[in-house]
Amino acid sequence: MNDNDEATLHDALETVIDARKFLKNSYIASFGLRSEAAKLGILESHQSALEMFTERLSQLTETNLQRCFLEKGEQGVTSHFRGLSFYRVSVENYMGRFLAATL
């Protein structure tokens, strides 16, 4: 694992923490919008996607890299870090979309 991989893993872990806090607060926002059905529907759609991407990112951060290397080799580890980057960006994008939908 090189420095770039360490930074990717660190960023992914921070994003998981931020997304879980964001989701926690989004449930409160959803409750406040229960009288606005159209806005609530959009919000719940973004919330659902964000939950899915956050859970996948969380699972990827928990991967045993040594086992991944033994089973899939260097290519598997490289693919793993590409997946981490993709899901981190996806989570951040959905947090932005969620905010845009509520403002």
Secondary structure, 3 states (H helix, E strand, C coil): CCHHHHHHHHHHHHHHHHHHHHHHHHHHHHHHCCCCHHHHHHHHHHHHHHHHHHHHHHHHHCCCHHHHHHHHHHHHHHHHHHHHHHHHHHHHHHHHHHHHHHC
